[in-house]
Amino acid sequence: MGGEDRGGTDGRRRAPGELESGVLAALWAADGPLTAAQVNERLPGDLAYTTVLTILSRLLDKGLVTRHKAARGYAFAPARDEATHTAGQMRSLLEHGSDREAVLSRFVDELSADDERLLQRLLGDHGEHREP
């Protein structure tokens, strides 16, 4: 039956948060707020409209999206840009870990040379703005 949510498009079970991440990605890529139907059109697979509404409602409850009246329903927009959201997730992971140094060390070890140079430049710029 079409429109049912049967997990991933390849029959596998979706990872926790995968649908929420997909909905947020669709909203970040949009030029403005989207209705649930518009979000659904931008998502891969064959999700039920009610599934998309449920995801949007959960994101609204978490403060990750905002809702605006549009025609006979609502349109949704991300509450924060993608970079701010991702930085918040990274900070949260660091705060809840037991060994910050190990986590940061592994993170830096996994960076490409270009990303490492970028991070060094950003840290240098950030240090210049700190009070002594």
N, CA, C and O atoms as a printed pandas DataFrame, in Angstrom:
     atom_number atom_name residue_name chain_id  residue_number  x_coord  y_coord  z_coord
0              1         N          MET        A               1    0.841   -1.170    0.000
1              2        CA          MET        A               1    0.000    0.000    0.000
2              3         C          MET        A               1    0.888    1.235    0.000
3              4         O          MET        A               1    1.757    1.319    0.868
4              5         N          GLY        A               2    0.742    2.199   -0.902
5              6        CA          GLY        A               2    1.574    3.381   -1.017
6              7         C          GLY        A               2    1.427    4.300    0.169
7              8         O          GLY        A               2    0.382    4.335    0.818
8              9         N          GLY        A               3    2.488    5.049    0.451
9             10        CA          GLY        A               3    2.445    6.024    1.515
10            11         C          GLY        A               3    2.789    5.483    2.883
11            12         O          GLY        A               3    2.881    6.254    3.839
12            13         N          GLU        A               4    2.983    4.181    3.009
13            14        CA          GLU        A               4    3.327    3.631    4.308
14            15         C          GLU        A               4    4.808    3.813    4.565
15            16         O          GLU        A               4    5.617    3.834    3.638
16            17         N          ASP        A               5    5.152    3.945    5.835
17            18        CA          ASP        A               5    6.546    4.069    6.219
18            19         C          ASP        A               5    7.047    2.702    6.656
19            20         O          ASP        A               5    6.754    2.248    7.762
20            21         N          ARG        A               6    7.794    2.058    5.795
21            22        CA          ARG        A               6    8.282    0.712    6.082
22            23         C          ARG        A               6    9.764    0.698    6.425
23            24         O          ARG        A               6   10.418   -0.336    6.295
24            25         N          GLY        A               7   10.304    1.839    6.863
25            26        CA          GLY        A               7   11.726    1.886    7.170
26            27         C          GLY        A               7   12.464    2.488    6.009
27            28         O          GLY        A               7   11.889    3.259    5.241
28            29         N          GLY        A               8   13.733    2.151    5.862
29            30        CA          GLY        A               8   14.561    2.694    4.788
30            31         C          GLY        A               8   14.084    2.247    3.430
31            32         O          GLY        A               8   13.310    1.296    3.313
32            33         N          THR        A               9   14.550    2.941    2.392
33            34        CA          THR        A               9   14.106    2.616    1.035
34            35         C          THR        A               9   14.608    1.255    0.577
35            36         O          THR        A               9   14.078    0.687   -0.379
36            37         N          ASP        A              10   15.630    0.724    1.255
37            38        CA          ASP        A              10   16.150   -0.584    0.867
38            39         C          ASP        A              10   15.620   -1.692    1.779
39            40         O          ASP        A              10   16.157   -2.800    1.782
40            41         N          GLY        A              11   14.565   -1.398    2.559
41            42        CA          GLY        A              11   13.964   -2.402    3.423
42            43         C          GLY        A              11   14.608   -2.466    4.800
43            44         O          GLY        A              11   14.089   -3.152    5.681
44            45         N          ARG        A              12   15.714   -1.776    5.010
45            46        CA          ARG        A              12   16.369   -1.805    6.318
46            47         C          ARG        A              12   15.640   -0.878    7.282
47            48         O          ARG        A              12   14.898    0.013    6.867
48            49         N          ARG        A              13   15.858   -1.097    8.543
49            50        CA          ARG        A              13   15.273   -0.241    9.576
50            51         C          ARG        A              13   16.084    1.051    9.644
51            52         O          ARG        A              13   17.313    1.020    9.595
52            53         N          ARG        A              14   15.397    2.179    9.757
53            54        CA          ARG        A              14   16.074    3.475    9.832
54            55         C          ARG        A              14   16.773    3.642   11.168
55            56         O          ARG        A              14   16.299    3.154   12.194
56            57         N          ALA        A              15   17.899    4.332   11.149
57            58        CA          ALA        A              15   18.607    4.654   12.380
58            59         C          ALA        A              15   17.809    5.691   13.150
59            60         O          ALA        A              15   17.082    6.482   12.548
60            61         N          PRO        A              16   17.933    5.703   14.481
61            62        CA          PRO        A              16   17.222    6.718   15.264
62            63         C          PRO        A              16   17.605    8.129   14.796
63            64         O          PRO        A              16   18.785    8.435   14.621
64            65         N          GLY        A              17   16.618    8.960   14.602
65            66        CA          GLY        A              17   16.870   10.340   14.194
66            67         C          GLY        A              17   17.063   10.540   12.709
67            68         O          GLY        A              17   17.207   11.677   12.260
68            69         N          GLU        A              18   17.071    9.469   11.929
69            70        CA          GLU        A              18   17.315    9.585   10.489
70            71         C          GLU        A              18   16.216   10.379    9.786
71            72         O          GLU        A              18   16.506   11.213    8.928
72            73         N          LEU        A              19   14.965   10.127   10.142
73            74        CA          LEU        A              19   13.869   10.865    9.516
74            75         C          LEU        A              19   13.908   12.336    9.922
75            76         O          LEU        A              19   13.703   13.217    9.087
76            77         N          GLU        A              20   14.172   12.608   11.209
77            78        CA          GLU        A              20   14.265   13.992   11.657
78            79         C          GLU        A              20   15.380   14.716   10.925
79            80         O          GLU        A              20   15.212   15.862   10.510
80            81         N          SER        A              21   16.517   14.054   10.763
81            82        CA          SER        A              21   17.641   14.656   10.042
82            83         C          SER        A              21   17.277   14.944    8.596
83            84         O          SER        A              21   17.653   15.983    8.053
84            85         N          GLY        A              22   16.552   14.036    7.974
85            86        CA          GLY        A              22   16.124   14.237    6.595
86            87         C          GLY        A              22   15.168   15.407    6.446
87            88         O          GLY        A              22   15.262   16.181    5.493
88            89         N          VAL        A              23   14.250   15.531    7.392
89            90        CA          VAL        A              23   13.304   16.649    7.360
90            91         C          VAL        A              23   14.039   17.967    7.567
91            92         O          VAL        A              23   13.778   18.941    6.861
92            93         N          LEU        A              24   14.958   18.005    8.532
93            94        CA          LEU        A              24   15.745   19.224    8.749
94            95         C          LEU        A              24   16.556   19.572    7.510
95            96         O          LEU        A              24   16.631   20.740    7.130
96            97         N          ALA        A              25   17.164   18.574    6.876
97            98        CA          ALA        A              25   17.947   18.830    5.660
98            99         C          ALA        A              25   17.073   19.428    4.563
99           100         O          ALA        A              25   17.498   20.338    3.852
100          101         N          ALA        A              26   15.862   18.921    4.429
101          102        CA          ALA        A              26   14.940   19.469    3.413
102          103         C          ALA        A              26   14.590   20.918    3.731
103          104         O          ALA        A              26   14.516   21.750    2.827
104          105         N          LEU        A              27   14.378   21.223    4.997
105          106        CA          LEU        A              27   14.049   22.594    5.390
106          107         C          LEU        A              27   15.241   23.530    5.199
107          108         O          LEU        A              27   15.067   24.665    4.756
108          109         N          TRP        A              28   16.446   23.070    5.528
109          110        CA          TRP        A              28   17.647   23.900    5.342
110          111         C          TRP        A              28   17.892   24.190    3.865
111          112         O          TRP        A              28   18.372   25.269    3.518
112          113         N          ALA        A              29   17.570   23.248    3.002
113          114        CA          ALA        A              29   17.812   23.414    1.569
114          115         C          ALA        A              29   16.765   24.308    0.899
115          116         O          ALA        A              29   16.972   24.774   -0.221
116          117         N          ALA        A              30   15.662   24.541    1.571
117          118        CA          ALA        A              30   14.563   25.322    0.980
118          119         C          ALA        A              30   14.847   26.818    1.055
119          120         O          ALA        A              30   15.620   27.281    1.893
120          121         N          ASP        A              31   14.203   27.560    0.160
121          122        CA          ASP        A              31   14.343   29.010    0.134
122          123         C          ASP        A              31   13.463   29.701    1.174
123          124         O          ASP        A              31   13.630   30.893    1.430
124          125         N          GLY        A              32   12.544   28.975    1.765
125          126        CA          GLY        A              32   11.631   29.546    2.748
126          127         C          GLY        A              32   10.882   28.430    3.438
127          128         O          GLY        A              32   11.176   27.256    3.211
128          129         N          PRO        A              33    9.911   28.774    4.284
129          130        CA          PRO        A              33    9.128   27.757    4.987
130          131         C          PRO        A              33    8.423   26.799    4.013
131          132         O          PRO        A              33    8.046   27.181    2.905
132          133         N          LEU        A              34    8.258   25.554    4.457
133          134        CA          LEU        A              34    7.601   24.523    3.649
134          135         C          LEU        A              34    6.436   23.924    4.418
135          136         O          LEU        A              34    6.477   23.807    5.643
136          137         N          THR        A              35    5.391   23.546    3.681
137          138        CA          THR        A              35    4.300   22.781    4.274
138          139         C          THR        A              35    4.748   21.335    4.435
139          140         O          THR        A              35    5.765   20.926    3.876
140          141         N          ALA        A              36    3.988   20.571    5.197
141          142        CA          ALA        A              36    4.318   19.154    5.373
142          143         C          ALA        A              36    4.329   18.429    4.027
143          144         O          ALA        A              36    5.181   17.573    3.790
144          145         N          ALA        A              37    3.392   18.768    3.151
145          146        CA          ALA        A              37    3.345   18.134    1.827
146          147         C          ALA        A              37    4.599   18.470    1.024
147          148         O          ALA        A              37    5.144   17.605    0.338
148          149         N          GLN        A              38    5.060   19.718    1.102
149          150        CA          GLN        A              38    6.266   20.119    0.377
150          151         C          GLN        A              38    7.506   19.406    0.941
151          152         O          GLN        A              38    8.391   19.001    0.187
152          153         N          VAL        A              39    7.560   19.259    2.264
153          154        CA          VAL        A              39    8.673   18.518    2.876
154          155         C          VAL        A              39    8.635   17.081    2.369
155          156         O          VAL        A              39    9.665   16.535    1.974
156          157         N          ASN        A              40    7.463   16.472    2.378
157          158        CA          ASN        A              40    7.312   15.080    1.955
158          159         C          ASN        A              40    7.795   14.873    0.517
159          160         O          ASN        A              40    8.414   13.855    0.206
160          161         N          GLU        A              41    7.507   15.845   -0.358
161          162        CA          GLU        A              41    7.949   15.754   -1.759
162          163         C          GLU        A              41    9.476   15.746   -1.878
163          164         O          GLU        A              41   10.021   15.174   -2.822
164          165         N          ARG        A              42   10.158   16.371   -0.934
165          166        CA          ARG        A              42   11.611   16.503   -0.990
166          167         C          ARG        A              42   12.350   15.356   -0.309
167          168         O          ARG        A              42   13.577   15.283   -0.374
168          169         N          LEU        A              43   11.618   14.468    0.337
169          170        CA          LEU        A              43   12.231   13.349    1.041
170          171         C          LEU        A              43   12.278   12.113    0.149
171          172         O          LEU        A              43   11.362   11.872   -0.636
172          173         N          PRO        A              44   13.350   11.331    0.273
173          174        CA          PRO        A              44   13.421   10.090   -0.503
174          175         C          PRO        A              44   12.451    9.049    0.052
175          176         O          PRO        A              44   12.038    9.129    1.209
176          177         N          GLY        A              45   12.105    8.112   -0.747
177          178        CA          GLY        A              45   11.228    7.044   -0.306
178          179         C          GLY        A              45    9.773    7.430   -0.424
179          180         O          GLY        A              45    9.423    8.417   -1.070
180          181         N          ASP        A              46    8.940    6.644    0.205
181          182        CA          ASP        A              46    7.488    6.802    0.096
182          183         C          ASP        A              46    6.903    6.907    1.498
183          184         O          ASP        A              46    6.252    5.981    1.981
184          185         N          LEU        A              47    7.142    8.056    2.152
185          186        CA          LEU        A              47    6.629    8.247    3.501
186          187         C          LEU        A              47    5.166    8.667    3.481
187          188         O          LEU        A              47    4.717    9.354    2.564
188          189         N          ALA        A              48    4.443    8.252    4.486
189          190        CA          ALA        A              48    3.072    8.710    4.645
190          191         C          ALA        A              48    3.090   10.173    5.069
191          192         O          ALA        A              48    3.970   10.598    5.819
192          193         N          TYR        A              49    2.129   10.931    4.593
193          194        CA          TYR        A              49    1.999   12.336    4.954
194          195         C          TYR        A              49    1.918   12.493    6.471
195          196         O          TYR        A              49    2.512   13.413    7.033
196          197         N          THR        A              50    1.189   11.601    7.132
197          198        CA          THR        A              50    1.043   11.686    8.587
198          199         C          THR        A              50    2.369   11.450    9.300
199          200         O          THR        A              50    2.598   12.003   10.375
200          201         N          THR        A              51    3.239   10.639    8.716
201          202        CA          THR        A              51    4.567   10.422    9.290
202          203         C          THR        A              51    5.360   11.717    9.266
203          204         O          THR        A              51    6.012   12.068   10.249
204          205         N          VAL        A              52    5.305   12.426    8.149
205          206        CA          VAL        A              52    6.014   13.703    8.030
206          207         C          VAL        A              52    5.447   14.705    9.022
207          208         O          VAL        A              52    6.206   15.438    9.656
208          209         N          LEU        A              53    4.127   14.753    9.168
209          210        CA          LEU        A              53    3.497   15.643   10.150
210          211         C          LEU        A              53    3.964   15.319   11.568
211          212         O          LEU        A              53    4.233   16.225   12.356
212          213         N          THR        A              54    4.059   14.049   11.888
213          214        CA          THR        A              54    4.519   13.628   13.213
214          215         C          THR        A              54    5.957   14.070   13.454
215          216         O          THR        A              54    6.288   14.558   14.535
216          217         N          ILE        A              55    6.805   13.900   12.453
217          218        CA          ILE        A              55    8.203   14.310   12.581
218          219         C          ILE        A              55    8.294   15.821   12.778
219          220         O          ILE        A              55    9.036   16.295   13.638
220          221         N          LEU        A              56    7.538   16.575   11.982
221          222        CA          LEU        A              56    7.542   18.030   12.120
222          223         C          LEU        A              56    7.041   18.444   13.505
223          224         O          LEU        A              56    7.574   19.382   14.097
224          225         N          SER        A              57    6.039   17.766   14.019
225          226        CA          SER        A              57    5.510   18.063   15.354
226          227         C          SER        A              57    6.569   17.799   16.419
227          228         O          SER        A              57    6.721   18.589   17.352
228          229         N          ARG        A              58    7.293   16.710   16.289
229          230        CA          ARG        A              58    8.368   16.397   17.249
230          231         C          ARG        A              58    9.483   17.432   17.176
231          232         O          ARG        A              58   10.009   17.854   18.206
232          233         N          LEU        A              59    9.845   17.840   15.965
233          234        CA          LEU        A              59   10.876   18.864   15.802
234          235         C          LEU        A              59   10.409   20.200   16.389
235          236         O          LEU        A              59   11.206   20.941   16.963
236          237         N          LEU        A              60    9.132   20.499   16.247
237          238        CA          LEU        A              60    8.566   21.721   16.834
238          239         C          LEU        A              60    8.657   21.647   18.361
239          240         O          LEU        A              60    9.062   22.615   19.005
240          241         N          ASP        A              61    8.283   20.511   18.937
241          242        CA          ASP        A              61    8.347   20.327   20.393
242          243         C          ASP        A              61    9.773   20.467   20.920
243          244         O          ASP        A              61    9.978   20.931   22.042
244          245         N          LYS        A              62   10.754   20.068   20.118
245          246        CA          LYS        A              62   12.164   20.160   20.513
246          247         C          LYS        A              62   12.750   21.545   20.261
247          248         O          LYS        A              62   13.897   21.811   20.620
248          249         N          GLY        A              63   11.967   22.425   19.646
249          250        CA          GLY        A              63   12.443   23.771   19.351
250          251         C          GLY        A              63   13.367   23.845   18.149
251          252         O          GLY        A              63   14.088   24.829   17.980
252          253         N          LEU        A              64   13.354   22.810   17.308
253          254        CA          LEU        A              64   14.247   22.763   16.143
254          255         C          LEU        A              64   13.624   23.382   14.896
255          256         O          LEU        A              64   14.335   23.722   13.950
256          257         N          VAL        A              65   12.295   23.529   14.892
257          258        CA          VAL        A              65   11.608   24.194   13.781
258          259         C          VAL        A              65   10.603   25.190   14.355
259          260         O          VAL        A              65   10.201   25.109   15.516
260          261         N          THR        A              66   10.220   26.122   13.504
261          262        CA          THR        A              66    9.146   27.047   13.839
262          263         C          THR        A              66    7.982   26.780   12.893
263          264         O          THR        A              66    8.162   26.208   11.818
264          265         N          ARG        A              67    6.792   27.199   13.302
265          266        CA          ARG        A              67    5.592   26.942   12.507
266          267         C          ARG        A              67    4.900   28.269   12.244
267          268         O          ARG        A              67    4.748   29.096   13.144
268          269         N          HIS        A              68    4.480   28.461   10.992
269          270        CA          HIS        A              68    3.806   29.681   10.579
270          271         C          HIS        A              68    2.507   29.319    9.877
271          272         O          HIS        A              68    2.462   28.356    9.112
272          273         N          LYS        A              69    1.455   30.079   10.132
273          274        CA          LYS        A              69    0.178   29.845    9.457
274          275         C          LYS        A              69    0.351   30.082    7.963
275          276         O          LYS        A              69    0.913   31.099    7.558
276          277         N          ALA        A              70   -0.120   29.164    7.153
277          278        CA          ALA        A              70   -0.022   29.277    5.694
278          279         C          ALA        A              70   -1.266   28.665    5.077
279          280         O          ALA        A              70   -1.510   27.465    5.211
280          281         N          ALA        A              71   -2.049   29.487    4.404
281          282        CA          ALA        A              71   -3.285   29.036    3.755
282          283         C          ALA        A              71   -4.157   28.279    4.756
283          284         O          ALA        A              71   -4.563   28.848    5.770
284          285         N          ARG        A              72   -4.448   27.005    4.486
285          286        CA          ARG        A              72   -5.328   26.229    5.372
286          287         C          ARG        A              72   -4.544   25.420    6.396
287          288         O          ARG        A              72   -5.136   24.686    7.188
288          289         N          GLY        A              73   -3.228   25.543    6.389
289          290        CA          GLY        A              73   -2.419   24.749    7.310
290          291         C          GLY        A              73   -1.249   25.552    7.838
291          292         O          GLY        A              73   -1.367   26.738    8.145
292          293         N          TYR        A              74   -0.129   24.882    7.935
293          294        CA          TYR        A              74    1.068   25.502    8.473
294          295         C          TYR        A              74    2.263   25.246    7.561
295          296         O          TYR        A              74    2.312   24.259    6.827
296          297         N          ALA        A              75    3.211   26.153    7.630
297          298        CA          ALA        A              75    4.502   25.967    6.970
298          299         C          ALA        A              75    5.559   25.962    8.071
299          300         O          ALA        A              75    5.407   26.623    9.098
300          301         N          PHE        A              76    6.614   25.220    7.843
301          302        CA          PHE        A              76    7.656   25.024    8.848
302          303         C          PHE        A              76    8.991   25.531    8.322
303          304         O          PHE        A              76    9.284   25.449    7.130
304          305         N          ALA        A              77    9.790   26.056    9.242
305          306        CA          ALA        A              77   11.129   26.533    8.906
306          307         C          ALA        A              77   12.079   26.109   10.018
307          308         O          ALA        A              77   11.658   25.959   11.165
308          309         N          PRO        A              78   13.346   25.916    9.697
309          310        CA          PRO        A              78   14.296   25.568   10.761
310          311         C          PRO        A              78   14.454   26.739   11.731
311          312         O          PRO        A              78   14.454   27.900   11.321
312          313         N          ALA        A              79   14.587   26.423   13.014
313          314        CA          ALA        A              79   14.760   27.466   14.028
314          315         C          ALA        A              79   16.186   28.020   14.006
315          316         O          ALA        A              79   16.418   29.167   14.385
316          317         N          ARG        A              80   17.139   27.195   13.558
317          318        CA          ARG        A              80   18.549   27.603   13.479
318          319         C          ARG        A              80   19.108   27.117   12.157
319          320         O          ARG        A              80   18.590   26.177   11.555
320          321         N          ASP        A              81   20.177   27.772   11.712
321          322        CA          ASP        A              81   20.810   27.304   10.485
322          323         C          ASP        A              81   21.557   25.995   10.753
323          324         O          ASP        A              81   21.771   25.608   11.902
324          325         N          GLU        A              82   21.941   25.336    9.687
325          326        CA          GLU        A              82   22.555   24.008    9.808
326          327         C          GLU        A              82   23.857   24.041   10.596
327          328         O          GLU        A              82   24.108   23.147   11.404
328          329         N          ALA        A              83   24.692   25.057   10.375
329          330        CA          ALA        A              83   25.976   25.144   11.070
330          331         C          ALA        A              83   25.773   25.295   12.578
331          332         O          ALA        A              83   26.474   24.656   13.363
332          333         N          THR        A              84   24.831   26.125   12.982
333          334        CA          THR        A              84   24.550   26.322   14.407
334          335         C          THR        A              84   24.023   25.037   15.032
335          336         O          THR        A              84   24.411   24.677   16.143
336          337         N          HIS        A              85   23.145   24.351   14.321
337          338        CA          HIS        A              85   22.586   23.091   14.811
338          339         C          HIS        A              85   23.690   22.039   14.991
339          340         O          HIS        A              85   23.761   21.380   16.028
340          341         N          THR        A              86   24.539   21.890   13.988
341          342        CA          THR        A              86   25.605   20.888   14.047
342          343         C          THR        A              86   26.600   21.212   15.148
343          344         O          THR        A              86   27.038   20.316   15.869
344          345         N          ALA        A              87   26.964   22.489   15.286
345          346        CA          ALA        A              87   27.883   22.898   16.352
346          347         C          ALA        A              87   27.286   22.577   17.722
347          348         O          ALA        A              87   28.003   22.147   18.625
348          349         N          GLY        A              88   25.992   22.782   17.877
349          350        CA          GLY        A              88   25.325   22.455   19.136
350          351         C          GLY        A              88   25.374   20.967   19.440
351          352         O          GLY        A              88   25.569   20.569   20.588
352          353         N          GLN        A              89   25.196   20.140   18.405
353          354        CA          GLN        A              89   25.283   18.688   18.596
354          355         C          GLN        A              89   26.694   18.285   19.009
355          356         O          GLN        A              89   26.870   17.450   19.896
356          357         N          MET        A              90   27.695   18.875   18.370
357          358        CA          MET        A              90   29.082   18.558   18.705
358          359         C          MET        A              90   29.385   18.954   20.152
359          360         O          MET        A              90   30.005   18.191   20.893
360          361         N          ARG        A              91   28.944   20.147   20.546
361          362        CA          ARG        A              91   29.163   20.619   21.913
362          363         C          ARG        A              91   28.479   19.694   22.913
363          364         O          ARG        A              91   29.059   19.366   23.948
364          365         N          SER        A              92   27.254   19.271   22.617
365          366        CA          SER        A              92   26.524   18.380   23.501
366          367         C          SER        A              92   27.249   17.047   23.674
367          368         O          SER        A              92   27.330   16.519   24.783
368          369         N          LEU        A              93   27.769   16.512   22.585
369          370        CA          LEU        A              93   28.517   15.257   22.672
370          371         C          LEU        A              93   29.756   15.410   23.541
371          372         O          LEU        A              93   30.080   14.521   24.329
372          373         N          LEU        A              94   30.443   16.523   23.401
373          374        CA          LEU        A              94   31.626   16.775   24.232
374          375         C          LEU        A              94   31.250   16.898   25.703
375          376         O          LEU        A              94   31.944   16.366   26.569
376          377         N          GLU        A              95   30.161   17.594   25.988
377          378        CA          GLU        A              95   29.748   17.824   27.375
378          379         C          GLU        A              95   29.327   16.544   28.073
379          380         O          GLU        A              95   29.462   16.430   29.292
380          381         N          HIS        A              96   28.820   15.583   27.318
381          382        CA          HIS        A              96   28.331   14.347   27.932
382          383         C          HIS        A              96   29.357   13.212   27.891
383          384         O          HIS        A              96   29.098   12.124   28.406
384          385         N          GLY        A              97   30.503   13.458   27.290
385          386        CA          GLY        A              97   31.545   12.440   27.256
386          387         C          GLY        A              97   32.392   12.474   28.517
387          388         O          GLY        A              97   32.379   13.455   29.260
388          389         N          SER        A              98   33.119   11.408   28.749
389          390        CA          SER        A              98   33.925   11.338   29.969
390          391         C          SER        A              98   35.363   11.800   29.741
391          392         O          SER        A              98   36.054   12.133   30.704
392          393         N          ASP        A              99   35.830   11.828   28.491
393          394        CA          ASP        A              99   37.228   12.194   28.225
394          395         C          ASP        A              99   37.285   13.160   27.047
395          396         O          ASP        A              99   37.488   12.748   25.905
396          397         N          ARG        A             100   37.107   14.441   27.331
397          398        CA          ARG        A             100   37.073   15.467   26.283
398          399         C          ARG        A             100   38.352   15.467   25.457
399          400         O          ARG        A             100   38.312   15.586   24.233
400          401         N          GLU        A             101   39.489   15.331   26.141
401          402        CA          GLU        A             101   40.767   15.370   25.429
402          403         C          GLU        A             101   40.868   14.246   24.403
403          404         O          GLU        A             101   41.312   14.468   23.277
404          405         N          ALA        A             102   40.462   13.053   24.788
405          406        CA          ALA        A             102   40.515   11.919   23.866
406          407         C          ALA        A             102   39.584   12.143   22.677
407          408         O          ALA        A             102   39.949   11.861   21.536
408          409         N          VAL        A             103   38.384   12.649   22.946
409          410        CA          VAL        A             103   37.418   12.884   21.870
410          411         C          VAL        A             103   37.951   13.939   20.908
411          412         O          VAL        A             103   37.923   13.743   19.693
412          413         N          LEU        A             104   38.437   15.054   21.445
413          414        CA          LEU        A             104   38.977   16.116   20.587
414          415         C          LEU        A             104   40.200   15.630   19.815
415          416         O          LEU        A             104   40.371   15.966   18.643
416          417         N          SER        A             105   41.047   14.844   20.468
417          418        CA          SER        A             105   42.234   14.306   19.796
418          419         C          SER        A             105   41.840   13.415   18.626
419          420         O          SER        A             105   42.410   13.533   17.541
420          421         N          ARG        A             106   40.870   12.524   18.833
421          422        CA          ARG        A             106   40.411   11.635   17.752
422          423         C          ARG        A             106   39.778   12.442   16.626
423          424         O          ARG        A             106   39.969   12.142   15.447
424          425         N          PHE        A             107   39.016   13.477   17.008
425          426        CA          PHE        A             107   38.379   14.337   16.012
426          427         C          PHE        A             107   39.440   14.981   15.128
427          428         O          PHE        A             107   39.323   14.958   13.903
428          429         N          VAL        A             108   40.457   15.545   15.728
429          430        CA          VAL        A             108   41.527   16.205   14.966
430          431         C          VAL        A             108   42.272   15.185   14.109
431          432         O          VAL        A             108   42.640   15.485   12.973
432          433         N          ASP        A             109   42.497   13.989   14.639
433          434        CA          ASP        A             109   43.181   12.936   13.873
434          435         C          ASP        A             109   42.431   12.584   12.593
435          436         O          ASP        A             109   43.043   12.201   11.596
436          437         N          GLU        A             110   41.105   12.712   12.620
437          438        CA          GLU        A             110   40.267   12.338   11.475
438          439         C          GLU        A             110   40.096   13.464   10.453
439          440         O          GLU        A             110   39.534   13.239    9.381
440          441         N          LEU        A             111   40.573   14.674   10.769
441          442        CA          LEU        A             111   40.414   15.804    9.854
442          443         C          LEU        A             111   41.316   15.671    8.637
443          444         O          LEU        A             111   42.422   15.137    8.726
444          445         N          SER        A             112   40.843   16.153    7.515
445          446        CA          SER        A             112   41.699   16.245    6.333
446          447         C          SER        A             112   42.708   17.369    6.585
447          448         O          SER        A             112   42.525   18.177    7.496
448          449         N          ALA        A             113   43.754   17.417    5.792
449          450        CA          ALA        A             113   44.757   18.475    5.948
450          451         C          ALA        A             113   44.117   19.849    5.766
451          452         O          ALA        A             113   44.440   20.787    6.494
452          453         N          ASP        A             114   43.214   19.968    4.800
453          454        CA          ASP        A             114   42.532   21.251    4.577
454          455         C          ASP        A             114   41.682   21.650    5.778
455          456         O          ASP        A             114   41.693   22.809    6.193
456          457         N          ASP        A             115   40.943   20.685    6.337
457          458        CA          ASP        A             115   40.118   20.993    7.498
458          459         C          ASP        A             115   40.972   21.325    8.718
459          460         O          ASP        A             115   40.604   22.180    9.523
460          461         N          GLU        A             116   42.107   20.650    8.853
461          462        CA          GLU        A             116   42.998   20.944    9.977
462          463         C          GLU        A             116   43.538   22.369    9.875
463          464         O          GLU        A             116   43.590   23.087   10.874
464          465         N          ARG        A             117   43.941   22.779    8.672
465          466        CA          ARG        A             117   44.408   24.158    8.481
466          467         C          ARG        A             117   43.292   25.163    8.771
467          468         O          ARG        A             117   43.526   26.196    9.398
468          469         N          LEU        A             118   42.088   24.853    8.315
469          470        CA          LEU        A             118   40.946   25.727    8.575
470          471         C          LEU        A             118   40.692   25.851   10.073
471          472         O          LEU        A             118   40.479   26.953   10.579
472          473         N          LEU        A             119   40.713   24.732   10.781
473          474        CA          LEU        A             119   40.493   24.754   12.222
474          475         C          LEU        A             119   41.589   25.562   12.931
475          476         O          LEU        A             119   41.300   26.328   13.850
476          477         N          GLN        A             120   42.837   25.391   12.505
477          478        CA          GLN        A             120   43.932   26.173   13.099
478          479         C          GLN        A             120   43.718   27.668   12.871
479          480         O          GLN        A             120   43.926   28.472   13.780
480          481         N          ARG        A             121   43.306   28.038   11.672
481          482        CA          ARG        A             121   43.054   29.446   11.370
482          483         C          ARG        A             121   41.909   29.985   12.218
483          484         O          ARG        A             121   42.000   31.083   12.768
484          485         N          LEU        A             122   40.828   29.212   12.322
485          486        CA          LEU        A             122   39.682   29.643   13.119
486          487         C          LEU        A             122   40.043   29.793   14.589
487          488         O          LEU        A             122   39.616   30.741   15.247
488          489         N          LEU        A             123   40.826   28.859   15.098
489          490        CA          LEU        A             123   41.259   28.954   16.496
490          491         C          LEU        A             123   42.155   30.170   16.703
491          492         O          LEU        A             123   42.064   30.836   17.735
492          493         N          GLY        A             124   43.017   30.466   15.736
493          494        CA          GLY        A             124   43.861   31.659   15.814
494          495         C          GLY        A             124   43.026   32.919   15.804
495          496         O          GLY        A             124   43.255   33.828   16.601
496          497         N          ASP        A             125   42.055   32.979   14.903
497          498        CA          ASP        A             125   41.158   34.145   14.824
498          499         C          ASP        A             125   40.362   34.296   16.116
499          500         O          ASP        A             125   40.164   35.406   16.611
500          501         N          HIS        A             126   39.908   33.163   16.657
501          502        CA          HIS        A             126   39.106   33.180   17.881
502          503         C          HIS        A             126   39.952   33.665   19.064
503          504         O          HIS        A             126   39.459   34.414   19.908
504          505         N          GLY        A             127   41.214   33.245   19.132
505          506        CA          GLY        A             127   42.103   33.655   20.205
506          507         C          GLY        A             127   42.390   35.143   20.189
507          508         O          GLY        A             127   42.601   35.747   21.241
508          509         N          GLU        A             128   42.399   35.739   19.006
509          510        CA          GLU        A             128   42.652   37.176   18.895
510          511         C          GLU        A             128   41.515   37.990   19.483
511          512         O          GLU        A             128   41.725   39.134   19.886
512          513         N          HIS        A             129   40.322   37.431   19.543
513          514        CA          HIS        A             129   39.149   38.151   20.033
514          515         C          HIS        A             129   38.915   37.956   21.528
515          516         O          HIS        A             129   38.018   38.578   22.096
516          517         N          ARG        A             130   39.707   37.104   22.169
517          518        CA          ARG        A             130   39.538   36.848   23.597
518          519         C          ARG        A             130   40.222   37.948   24.409
519          520         O          ARG        A             130   41.233   38.520   24.001
520          521         N          GLU        A             131   39.636   38.219   25.559
521          522        CA          GLU        A             131   40.259   39.173   26.483
522          523         C          GLU        A             131   41.385   38.466   27.216
523          524         O          GLU        A             131   41.267   37.276   27.506
524          525         N          PRO        A             132   42.485   39.169   27.528
525          526        CA          PRO        A             132   43.604   38.539   28.243
526          527         C          PRO        A             132   43.239   38.134   29.657
527          528         O          PRO        A             132   44.076   37.593   30.380
